[in-house]
């Protein structure tokens, strides 16, 4: 029974995959470039706030003698 269900599942997966509209290579490359640019910008954004808050924490700890 398990093997029969597995085979039916795999047939259904094959049927669904055949209905998928895959992007053209140009769309794929363009989307990939956009994702990398957004990741880099977000990393810079988070790095900036990490730097600001770490400097603020160092200042507060130095002010109160804990660092």
mmCIF file of the N, C-alpha and C atoms, coordinates in Angstrom:
data_MODEL
# 
_entry.id   MODEL 
# 
loop_
_atom_site.group_PDB 
_atom_site.id 
_atom_site.type_symbol 
_atom_site.label_atom_id 
_atom_site.label_alt_id 
_atom_site.label_comp_id 
_atom_site.label_asym_id 
_atom_site.label_entity_id 
_atom_site.label_seq_id 
_atom_site.pdbx_PDB_ins_code 
_atom_site.Cartn_x 
_atom_site.Cartn_y 
_atom_site.Cartn_z 
_atom_site.occupancy 
_atom_site.B_iso_or_equiv 
_atom_site.pdbx_formal_charge 
_atom_site.auth_seq_id 
_atom_site.auth_comp_id 
_atom_site.auth_asym_id 
_atom_site.auth_atom_id 
_atom_site.pdbx_PDB_model_num 
ATOM 1   N N  . UNK A 1 1  ? 0.825  -1.193 0.000   1.00 0.00 ? 1  UNK A N  1 
ATOM 2   C CA . UNK A 1 1  ? 0.000  0.000  0.000   1.00 0.00 ? 1  UNK A CA 1 
ATOM 3   C C  . UNK A 1 1  ? 0.867  1.254  0.000   1.00 0.00 ? 1  UNK A C  1 
ATOM 4   N N  . UNK A 1 2  ? 1.959  1.236  0.755   1.00 0.00 ? 2  UNK A N  1 
ATOM 5   C CA . UNK A 1 2  ? 2.837  2.395  0.844   1.00 0.00 ? 2  UNK A CA 1 
ATOM 6   C C  . UNK A 1 2  ? 3.514  2.654  -0.498  1.00 0.00 ? 2  UNK A C  1 
ATOM 7   N N  . UNK A 1 3  ? 3.942  1.600  -1.174  1.00 0.00 ? 3  UNK A N  1 
ATOM 8   C CA . UNK A 1 3  ? 4.615  1.738  -2.461  1.00 0.00 ? 3  UNK A CA 1 
ATOM 9   C C  . UNK A 1 3  ? 3.641  2.308  -3.497  1.00 0.00 ? 3  UNK A C  1 
ATOM 10  N N  . UNK A 1 4  ? 2.407  1.840  -3.464  1.00 0.00 ? 4  UNK A N  1 
ATOM 11  C CA . UNK A 1 4  ? 1.386  2.327  -4.391  1.00 0.00 ? 4  UNK A CA 1 
ATOM 12  C C  . UNK A 1 4  ? 1.138  3.816  -4.175  1.00 0.00 ? 4  UNK A C  1 
ATOM 13  N N  . UNK A 1 5  ? 1.041  4.233  -2.932  1.00 0.00 ? 5  UNK A N  1 
ATOM 14  C CA . UNK A 1 5  ? 0.828  5.648  -2.625  1.00 0.00 ? 5  UNK A CA 1 
ATOM 15  C C  . UNK A 1 5  ? 2.029  6.493  -3.042  1.00 0.00 ? 5  UNK A C  1 
ATOM 16  N N  . UNK A 1 6  ? 3.219  5.952  -2.847  1.00 0.00 ? 6  UNK A N  1 
ATOM 17  C CA . UNK A 1 6  ? 4.425  6.675  -3.238  1.00 0.00 ? 6  UNK A CA 1 
ATOM 18  C C  . UNK A 1 6  ? 4.482  6.862  -4.748  1.00 0.00 ? 6  UNK A C  1 
ATOM 19  N N  . UNK A 1 7  ? 4.164  5.799  -5.491  1.00 0.00 ? 7  UNK A N  1 
ATOM 20  C CA . UNK A 1 7  ? 4.164  5.905  -6.948  1.00 0.00 ? 7  UNK A CA 1 
ATOM 21  C C  . UNK A 1 7  ? 3.121  6.908  -7.434  1.00 0.00 ? 7  UNK A C  1 
ATOM 22  N N  . UNK A 1 8  ? 1.961  6.917  -6.820  1.00 0.00 ? 8  UNK A N  1 
ATOM 23  C CA . UNK A 1 8  ? 0.928  7.889  -7.193  1.00 0.00 ? 8  UNK A CA 1 
ATOM 24  C C  . UNK A 1 8  ? 1.396  9.304  -6.875  1.00 0.00 ? 8  UNK A C  1 
ATOM 25  N N  . UNK A 1 9  ? 2.027  9.476  -5.751  1.00 0.00 ? 9  UNK A N  1 
ATOM 26  C CA . UNK A 1 9  ? 2.562  10.796 -5.381  1.00 0.00 ? 9  UNK A CA 1 
ATOM 27  C C  . UNK A 1 9  ? 3.589  11.264 -6.406  1.00 0.00 ? 9  UNK A C  1 
ATOM 28  N N  . UNK A 1 10 ? 4.501  10.381 -6.807  1.00 0.00 ? 10 UNK A N  1 
ATOM 29  C CA . UNK A 1 10 ? 5.517  10.747 -7.788  1.00 0.00 ? 10 UNK A CA 1 
ATOM 30  C C  . UNK A 1 10 ? 4.899  11.073 -9.142  1.00 0.00 ? 10 UNK A C  1 
ATOM 31  N N  . UNK A 1 11 ? 3.839  10.358 -9.534  1.00 0.00 ? 11 UNK A N  1 
ATOM 32  C CA . UNK A 1 11 ? 3.134  10.692 -10.777 1.00 0.00 ? 11 UNK A CA 1 
ATOM 33  C C  . UNK A 1 11 ? 2.500  12.074 -10.680 1.00 0.00 ? 11 UNK A C  1 
ATOM 34  N N  . UNK A 1 12 ? 1.919  12.375 -9.538  1.00 0.00 ? 12 UNK A N  1 
ATOM 35  C CA . UNK A 1 12 ? 1.304  13.688 -9.336  1.00 0.00 ? 12 UNK A CA 1 
ATOM 36  C C  . UNK A 1 12 ? 2.355  14.800 -9.373  1.00 0.00 ? 12 UNK A C  1 
ATOM 37  N N  . UNK A 1 13 ? 3.513  14.543 -8.774  1.00 0.00 ? 13 UNK A N  1 
ATOM 38  C CA . UNK A 1 13 ? 4.591  15.527 -8.791  1.00 0.00 ? 13 UNK A CA 1 
ATOM 39  C C  . UNK A 1 13 ? 5.045  15.777 -10.219 1.00 0.00 ? 13 UNK A C  1 
ATOM 40  N N  . UNK A 1 14 ? 5.224  14.724 -10.995 1.00 0.00 ? 14 UNK A N  1 
ATOM 41  C CA . UNK A 1 14 ? 5.631  14.862 -12.397 1.00 0.00 ? 14 UNK A CA 1 
ATOM 42  C C  . UNK A 1 14 ? 4.593  15.661 -13.177 1.00 0.00 ? 14 UNK A C  1 
ATOM 43  N N  . UNK A 1 15 ? 3.339  15.415 -12.926 1.00 0.00 ? 15 UNK A N  1 
ATOM 44  C CA . UNK A 1 15 ? 2.274  16.146 -13.613 1.00 0.00 ? 15 UNK A CA 1 
ATOM 45  C C  . UNK A 1 15 ? 2.288  17.628 -13.257 1.00 0.00 ? 15 UNK A C  1 
ATOM 46  N N  . UNK A 1 16 ? 2.484  17.930 -11.983 1.00 0.00 ? 16 UNK A N  1 
ATOM 47  C CA . UNK A 1 16 ? 2.518  19.330 -11.553 1.00 0.00 ? 16 UNK A CA 1 
ATOM 48  C C  . UNK A 1 16 ? 3.749  20.050 -12.082 1.00 0.00 ? 16 UNK A C  1 
ATOM 49  N N  . UNK A 1 17 ? 4.900  19.376 -12.090 1.00 0.00 ? 17 UNK A N  1 
ATOM 50  C CA . UNK A 1 17 ? 6.131  19.988 -12.593 1.00 0.00 ? 17 UNK A CA 1 
ATOM 51  C C  . UNK A 1 17 ? 5.995  20.322 -14.076 1.00 0.00 ? 17 UNK A C  1 
ATOM 52  N N  . UNK A 1 18 ? 5.282  19.500 -14.819 1.00 0.00 ? 18 UNK A N  1 
ATOM 53  C CA . UNK A 1 18 ? 5.120  19.776 -16.251 1.00 0.00 ? 18 UNK A CA 1 
ATOM 54  C C  . UNK A 1 18 ? 4.272  21.022 -16.499 1.00 0.00 ? 18 UNK A C  1 
ATOM 55  N N  . UNK A 1 19 ? 3.471  21.433 -15.535 1.00 0.00 ? 19 UNK A N  1 
ATOM 56  C CA . UNK A 1 19 ? 2.622  22.629 -15.674 1.00 0.00 ? 19 UNK A CA 1 
ATOM 57  C C  . UNK A 1 19 ? 3.336  23.920 -15.285 1.00 0.00 ? 19 UNK A C  1 
ATOM 58  N N  . UNK A 1 20 ? 4.489  23.794 -14.659 1.00 0.00 ? 20 UNK A N  1 
ATOM 59  C CA . UNK A 1 20 ? 5.218  24.973 -14.205 1.00 0.00 ? 20 UNK A CA 1 
ATOM 60  C C  . UNK A 1 20 ? 5.755  25.742 -15.406 1.00 0.00 ? 20 UNK A C  1 
ATOM 61  N N  . UNK A 1 21 ? 5.595  27.070 -15.374 1.00 0.00 ? 21 UNK A N  1 
ATOM 62  C CA . UNK A 1 21 ? 6.160  27.910 -16.418 1.00 0.00 ? 21 UNK A CA 1 
ATOM 63  C C  . UNK A 1 21 ? 7.517  28.383 -15.918 1.00 0.00 ? 21 UNK A C  1 
ATOM 64  N N  . UNK A 1 22 ? 8.592  27.844 -16.514 1.00 0.00 ? 22 UNK A N  1 
ATOM 65  C CA . UNK A 1 22 ? 9.939  28.162 -16.081 1.00 0.00 ? 22 UNK A CA 1 
ATOM 66  C C  . UNK A 1 22 ? 10.391 29.459 -16.739 1.00 0.00 ? 22 UNK A C  1 
ATOM 67  N N  . UNK A 1 23 ? 11.136 30.295 -16.018 1.00 0.00 ? 23 UNK A N  1 
ATOM 68  C CA . UNK A 1 23 ? 11.596 31.561 -16.604 1.00 0.00 ? 23 UNK A CA 1 
ATOM 69  C C  . UNK A 1 23 ? 12.674 31.321 -17.661 1.00 0.00 ? 23 UNK A C  1 
ATOM 70  N N  . UNK A 1 24 ? 12.761 32.273 -18.583 1.00 0.00 ? 24 UNK A N  1 
ATOM 71  C CA . UNK A 1 24 ? 13.830 32.219 -19.578 1.00 0.00 ? 24 UNK A CA 1 
ATOM 72  C C  . UNK A 1 24 ? 15.150 32.574 -18.900 1.00 0.00 ? 24 UNK A C  1 
ATOM 73  N N  . UNK A 1 25 ? 16.232 32.259 -19.578 1.00 0.00 ? 25 UNK A N  1 
ATOM 74  C CA . UNK A 1 25 ? 17.554 32.474 -18.999 1.00 0.00 ? 25 UNK A CA 1 
ATOM 75  C C  . UNK A 1 25 ? 17.779 33.949 -18.655 1.00 0.00 ? 25 UNK A C  1 
ATOM 76  N N  . UNK A 1 26 ? 17.337 34.859 -19.527 1.00 0.00 ? 26 UNK A N  1 
ATOM 77  C CA . UNK A 1 26 ? 17.512 36.298 -19.276 1.00 0.00 ? 26 UNK A CA 1 
ATOM 78  C C  . UNK A 1 26 ? 16.767 36.742 -18.017 1.00 0.00 ? 26 UNK A C  1 
ATOM 79  N N  . UNK A 1 27 ? 15.556 36.245 -17.830 1.00 0.00 ? 27 UNK A N  1 
ATOM 80  C CA . UNK A 1 27 ? 14.792 36.568 -16.623 1.00 0.00 ? 27 UNK A CA 1 
ATOM 81  C C  . UNK A 1 27 ? 15.487 36.007 -15.389 1.00 0.00 ? 27 UNK A C  1 
ATOM 82  N N  . UNK A 1 28 ? 16.011 34.799 -15.513 1.00 0.00 ? 28 UNK A N  1 
ATOM 83  C CA . UNK A 1 28 ? 16.710 34.159 -14.401 1.00 0.00 ? 28 UNK A CA 1 
ATOM 84  C C  . UNK A 1 28 ? 17.935 34.965 -13.986 1.00 0.00 ? 28 UNK A C  1 
ATOM 85  N N  . UNK A 1 29 ? 18.742 35.372 -14.965 1.00 0.00 ? 29 UNK A N  1 
ATOM 86  C CA . UNK A 1 29 ? 19.953 36.140 -14.670 1.00 0.00 ? 29 UNK A CA 1 
ATOM 87  C C  . UNK A 1 29 ? 19.586 37.492 -14.071 1.00 0.00 ? 29 UNK A C  1 
ATOM 88  N N  . UNK A 1 30 ? 18.582 38.158 -14.635 1.00 0.00 ? 30 UNK A N  1 
ATOM 89  C CA . UNK A 1 30 ? 18.153 39.459 -14.112 1.00 0.00 ? 30 UNK A CA 1 
ATOM 90  C C  . UNK A 1 30 ? 17.661 39.367 -12.678 1.00 0.00 ? 30 UNK A C  1 
ATOM 91  N N  . UNK A 1 31 ? 16.868 38.355 -12.395 1.00 0.00 ? 31 UNK A N  1 
ATOM 92  C CA . UNK A 1 31 ? 16.364 38.172 -11.030 1.00 0.00 ? 31 UNK A CA 1 
ATOM 93  C C  . UNK A 1 31 ? 17.493 37.858 -10.060 1.00 0.00 ? 31 UNK A C  1 
ATOM 94  N N  . UNK A 1 32 ? 18.447 37.059 -10.493 1.00 0.00 ? 32 UNK A N  1 
ATOM 95  C CA . UNK A 1 32 ? 19.583 36.707 -9.639  1.00 0.00 ? 32 UNK A CA 1 
ATOM 96  C C  . UNK A 1 32 ? 20.411 37.941 -9.306  1.00 0.00 ? 32 UNK A C  1 
ATOM 97  N N  . UNK A 1 33 ? 20.645 38.790 -10.303 1.00 0.00 ? 33 UNK A N  1 
ATOM 98  C CA . UNK A 1 33 ? 21.408 40.017 -10.072 1.00 0.00 ? 33 UNK A CA 1 
ATOM 99  C C  . UNK A 1 33 ? 20.670 40.920 -9.092  1.00 0.00 ? 33 UNK A C  1 
ATOM 100 N N  . UNK A 1 34 ? 19.363 41.048 -9.249  1.00 0.00 ? 34 UNK A N  1 
ATOM 101 C CA . UNK A 1 34 ? 18.574 41.881 -8.334  1.00 0.00 ? 34 UNK A CA 1 
ATOM 102 C C  . UNK A 1 34 ? 18.662 41.352 -6.910  1.00 0.00 ? 34 UNK A C  1 
ATOM 103 N N  . UNK A 1 35 ? 18.579 40.036 -6.755  1.00 0.00 ? 35 UNK A N  1 
ATOM 104 C CA . UNK A 1 35 ? 18.663 39.438 -5.420  1.00 0.00 ? 35 UNK A CA 1 
ATOM 105 C C  . UNK A 1 35 ? 20.020 39.736 -4.786  1.00 0.00 ? 35 UNK A C  1 
ATOM 106 N N  . UNK A 1 36 ? 21.102 39.588 -5.547  1.00 0.00 ? 36 UNK A N  1 
ATOM 107 C CA . UNK A 1 36 ? 22.432 39.869 -4.994  1.00 0.00 ? 36 UNK A CA 1 
ATOM 108 C C  . UNK A 1 36 ? 22.596 41.340 -4.629  1.00 0.00 ? 36 UNK A C  1 
ATOM 109 N N  . UNK A 1 37 ? 22.091 42.237 -5.455  1.00 0.00 ? 37 UNK A N  1 
ATOM 110 C CA . UNK A 1 37 ? 22.199 43.672 -5.152  1.00 0.00 ? 37 UNK A CA 1 
ATOM 111 C C  . UNK A 1 37 ? 21.425 44.003 -3.883  1.00 0.00 ? 37 UNK A C  1 
ATOM 112 N N  . UNK A 1 38 ? 20.210 43.470 -3.756  1.00 0.00 ? 38 UNK A N  1 
ATOM 113 C CA . UNK A 1 38 ? 19.406 43.730 -2.557  1.00 0.00 ? 38 UNK A CA 1 
ATOM 114 C C  . UNK A 1 38 ? 20.087 43.142 -1.322  1.00 0.00 ? 38 UNK A C  1 
ATOM 115 N N  . UNK A 1 39 ? 20.684 41.949 -1.444  1.00 0.00 ? 39 UNK A N  1 
ATOM 116 C CA . UNK A 1 39 ? 21.392 41.353 -0.304  1.00 0.00 ? 39 UNK A CA 1 
ATOM 117 C C  . UNK A 1 39 ? 22.566 42.218 0.125   1.00 0.00 ? 39 UNK A C  1 
ATOM 118 N N  . UNK A 1 40 ? 23.319 42.739 -0.830  1.00 0.00 ? 40 UNK A N  1 
ATOM 119 C CA . UNK A 1 40 ? 24.471 43.581 -0.507  1.00 0.00 ? 40 UNK A CA 1 
ATOM 120 C C  . UNK A 1 40 ? 24.013 44.871 0.161   1.00 0.00 ? 40 UNK A C  1 
ATOM 121 N N  . UNK A 1 41 ? 22.967 45.497 -0.378  1.00 0.00 ? 41 UNK A N  1 
ATOM 122 C CA . UNK A 1 41 ? 22.458 46.735 0.231   1.00 0.00 ? 41 UNK A CA 1 
ATOM 123 C C  . UNK A 1 41 ? 21.934 46.486 1.645   1.00 0.00 ? 41 UNK A C  1 
ATOM 124 N N  . UNK A 1 42 ? 21.246 45.379 1.844   1.00 0.00 ? 42 UNK A N  1 
ATOM 125 C CA . UNK A 1 42 ? 20.723 45.058 3.166   1.00 0.00 ? 42 UNK A CA 1 
ATOM 126 C C  . UNK A 1 42 ? 21.854 44.766 4.147   1.00 0.00 ? 42 UNK A C  1 
ATOM 127 N N  . UNK A 1 43 ? 22.916 44.104 3.676   1.00 0.00 ? 43 UNK A N  1 
ATOM 128 C CA . UNK A 1 43 ? 24.075 43.830 4.533   1.00 0.00 ? 43 UNK A CA 1 
ATOM 129 C C  . UNK A 1 43 ? 24.755 45.134 4.940   1.00 0.00 ? 43 UNK A C  1 
ATOM 130 N N  . UNK A 1 44 ? 24.879 46.075 4.007   1.00 0.00 ? 44 UNK A N  1 
ATOM 131 C CA . UNK A 1 44 ? 25.459 47.382 4.339   1.00 0.00 ? 44 UNK A CA 1 
ATOM 132 C C  . UNK A 1 44 ? 24.582 48.108 5.356   1.00 0.00 ? 44 UNK A C  1 
ATOM 133 N N  . UNK A 1 45 ? 23.278 48.067 5.141   1.00 0.00 ? 45 UNK A N  1 
ATOM 134 C CA . UNK A 1 45 ? 22.320 48.706 6.048   1.00 0.00 ? 45 UNK A CA 1 
ATOM 135 C C  . UNK A 1 45 ? 22.444 48.128 7.464   1.00 0.00 ? 45 UNK A C  1 
ATOM 136 N N  . UNK A 1 46 ? 22.439 46.807 7.575   1.00 0.00 ? 46 UNK A N  1 
ATOM 137 C CA . UNK A 1 46 ? 22.551 46.177 8.895   1.00 0.00 ? 46 UNK A CA 1 
ATOM 138 C C  . UNK A 1 46 ? 23.926 46.414 9.510   1.00 0.00 ? 46 UNK A C  1 
ATOM 139 N N  . UNK A 1 47 ? 24.967 46.384 8.688   1.00 0.00 ? 47 UNK A N  1 
ATOM 140 C CA . UNK A 1 47 ? 26.313 46.651 9.191   1.00 0.00 ? 47 UNK A CA 1 
ATOM 141 C C  . UNK A 1 47 ? 26.447 48.048 9.752   1.00 0.00 ? 47 UNK A C  1 
ATOM 142 N N  . UNK A 1 48 ? 25.806 49.024 9.101   1.00 0.00 ? 48 UNK A N  1 
ATOM 143 C CA . UNK A 1 48 ? 25.832 50.398 9.597   1.00 0.00 ? 48 UNK A CA 1 
ATOM 144 C C  . UNK A 1 48 ? 25.187 50.491 10.974  1.00 0.00 ? 48 UNK A C  1 
ATOM 145 N N  . UNK A 1 49 ? 23.999 49.905 11.122  1.00 0.00 ? 49 UNK A N  1 
ATOM 146 C CA . UNK A 1 49 ? 23.330 49.980 12.420  1.00 0.00 ? 49 UNK A CA 1 
ATOM 147 C C  . UNK A 1 49 ? 24.073 49.173 13.480  1.00 0.00 ? 49 UNK A C  1 
ATOM 148 N N  . UNK A 1 50 ? 24.696 48.081 13.104  1.00 0.00 ? 50 UNK A N  1 
ATOM 149 C CA . UNK A 1 50 ? 25.507 47.317 14.046  1.00 0.00 ? 50 UNK A CA 1 
ATOM 150 C C  . UNK A 1 50 ? 26.674 48.165 14.537  1.00 0.00 ? 50 UNK A C  1 
ATOM 151 N N  . UNK A 1 51 ? 27.324 48.868 13.629  1.00 0.00 ? 51 UNK A N  1 
ATOM 152 C CA . UNK A 1 51 ? 28.432 49.737 13.999  1.00 0.00 ? 51 UNK A CA 1 
ATOM 153 C C  . UNK A 1 51 ? 27.971 50.861 14.934  1.00 0.00 ? 51 UNK A C  1 
ATOM 154 N N  . UNK A 1 52 ? 26.847 51.498 14.580  1.00 0.00 ? 52 UNK A N  1 
ATOM 155 C CA . UNK A 1 52 ? 26.330 52.605 15.397  1.00 0.00 ? 52 UNK A CA 1 
ATOM 156 C C  . UNK A 1 52 ? 25.995 52.116 16.803  1.00 0.00 ? 52 UNK A C  1 
ATOM 157 N N  . UNK A 1 53 ? 25.277 51.007 16.905  1.00 0.00 ? 53 UNK A N  1 
ATOM 158 C CA . UNK A 1 53 ? 24.870 50.534 18.229  1.00 0.00 ? 53 UNK A CA 1 
ATOM 159 C C  . UNK A 1 53 ? 26.046 49.990 19.032  1.00 0.00 ? 53 UNK A C  1 
ATOM 160 N N  . UNK A 1 54 ? 27.040 49.394 18.378  1.00 0.00 ? 54 UNK A N  1 
ATOM 161 C CA . UNK A 1 54 ? 28.195 48.926 19.135  1.00 0.00 ? 54 UNK A CA 1 
ATOM 162 C C  . UNK A 1 54 ? 29.002 50.115 19.670  1.00 0.00 ? 54 UNK A C  1 
ATOM 163 N N  . UNK A 1 55 ? 29.136 51.168 18.872  1.00 0.00 ? 55 UNK A N  1 
ATOM 164 C CA . UNK A 1 55 ? 29.825 52.364 19.364  1.00 0.00 ? 55 UNK A CA 1 
ATOM 165 C C  . UNK A 1 55 ? 29.034 53.016 20.490  1.00 0.00 ? 55 UNK A C  1 
ATOM 166 N N  . UNK A 1 56 ? 27.726 53.040 20.377  1.00 0.00 ? 56 UNK A N  1 
ATOM 167 C CA . UNK A 1 56 ? 26.885 53.596 21.436  1.00 0.00 ? 56 UNK A CA 1 
ATOM 168 C C  . UNK A 1 56 ? 27.044 52.777 22.723  1.00 0.00 ? 56 UNK A C  1 
ATOM 169 N N  . UNK A 1 57 ? 27.070 51.463 22.603  1.00 0.00 ? 57 UNK A N  1 
ATOM 170 C CA . UNK A 1 57 ? 27.237 50.603 23.774  1.00 0.00 ? 57 UNK A CA 1 
ATOM 171 C C  . UNK A 1 57 ? 28.608 50.820 24.404  1.00 0.00 ? 57 UNK A C  1 
ATOM 172 N N  . UNK A 1 58 ? 29.656 50.949 23.585  1.00 0.00 ? 58 UNK A N  1 
ATOM 173 C CA . UNK A 1 58 ? 30.988 51.214 24.124  1.00 0.00 ? 58 UNK A CA 1 
ATOM 174 C C  . UNK A 1 58 ? 31.004 52.542 24.867  1.00 0.00 ? 58 UNK A C  1 
ATOM 175 N N  . UNK A 1 59 ? 30.340 53.544 24.324  1.00 0.00 ? 59 UNK A N  1 
ATOM 176 C CA . UNK A 1 59 ? 30.285 54.849 24.963  1.00 0.00 ? 59 UNK A CA 1 
ATOM 177 C C  . UNK A 1 59 ? 29.567 54.773 26.314  1.00 0.00 ? 59 UNK A C  1 
ATOM 178 N N  . UNK A 1 60 ? 28.437 54.090 26.335  1.00 0.00 ? 60 UNK A N  1 
ATOM 179 C CA . UNK A 1 60 ? 27.665 53.971 27.576  1.00 0.00 ? 60 UNK A CA 1 
ATOM 180 C C  . UNK A 1 60 ? 28.458 53.186 28.614  1.00 0.00 ? 60 UNK A C  1 
ATOM 181 N N  . UNK A 1 61 ? 29.085 52.084 28.216  1.00 0.00 ? 61 UNK A N  1 
ATOM 182 C CA . UNK A 1 61 ? 29.852 51.294 29.166  1.00 0.00 ? 61 UNK A CA 1 
ATOM 183 C C  . UNK A 1 61 ? 31.067 52.063 29.673  1.00 0.00 ? 61 UNK A C  1 
ATOM 184 N N  . UNK A 1 62 ? 31.709 52.820 28.801  1.00 0.00 ? 62 UNK A N  1 
ATOM 185 C CA . UNK A 1 62 ? 32.866 53.627 29.238  1.00 0.00 ? 62 UNK A CA 1 
ATOM 186 C C  . UNK A 1 62 ? 32.414 54.731 30.171  1.00 0.00 ? 62 UNK A C  1 
ATOM 187 N N  . UNK A 1 63 ? 31.279 55.316 29.926  1.00 0.00 ? 63 UNK A N  1 
ATOM 188 C CA . UNK A 1 63 ? 30.753 56.407 30.763  1.00 0.00 ? 63 UNK A CA 1 
ATOM 189 C C  . UNK A 1 63 ? 30.456 55.931 32.181  1.00 0.00 ? 63 UNK A C  1 
ATOM 190 N N  . UNK A 1 64 ? 29.898 54.704 32.255  1.00 0.00 ? 64 UNK A N  1 
ATOM 191 C CA . UNK A 1 64 ? 29.529 54.174 33.569  1.00 0.00 ? 64 UNK A CA 1 
ATOM 192 C C  . UNK A 1 64 ? 30.584 53.249 34.156  1.00 0.00 ? 64 UNK A C  1 
ATOM 193 N N  . UNK A 1 65 ? 31.744 53.177 33.539  1.00 0.00 ? 65 UNK A N  1 
ATOM 194 C CA . UNK A 1 65 ? 32.877 52.440 34.100  1.00 0.00 ? 65 UNK A CA 1 
ATOM 195 C C  . UNK A 1 65 ? 32.810 50.951 33.989  1.00 0.00 ? 65 UNK A C  1 
ATOM 196 N N  . UNK A 1 66 ? 31.964 50.416 33.113  1.00 0.00 ? 66 UNK A N  1 
ATOM 197 C CA . UNK A 1 66 ? 31.850 48.974 32.996  1.00 0.00 ? 66 UNK A CA 1 
ATOM 198 C C  . UNK A 1 66 ? 32.639 48.383 31.869  1.00 0.00 ? 66 UNK A C  1 
ATOM 199 N N  . UNK A 1 67 ? 33.336 49.225 31.113  1.00 0.00 ? 67 UNK A N  1 
ATOM 200 C CA . UNK A 1 67 ? 34.033 48.683 29.938  1.00 0.00 ? 67 UNK A CA 1 
ATOM 201 C C  . UNK A 1 67 ? 35.454 49.182 29.928  1.00 0.00 ? 67 UNK A C  1 
# 
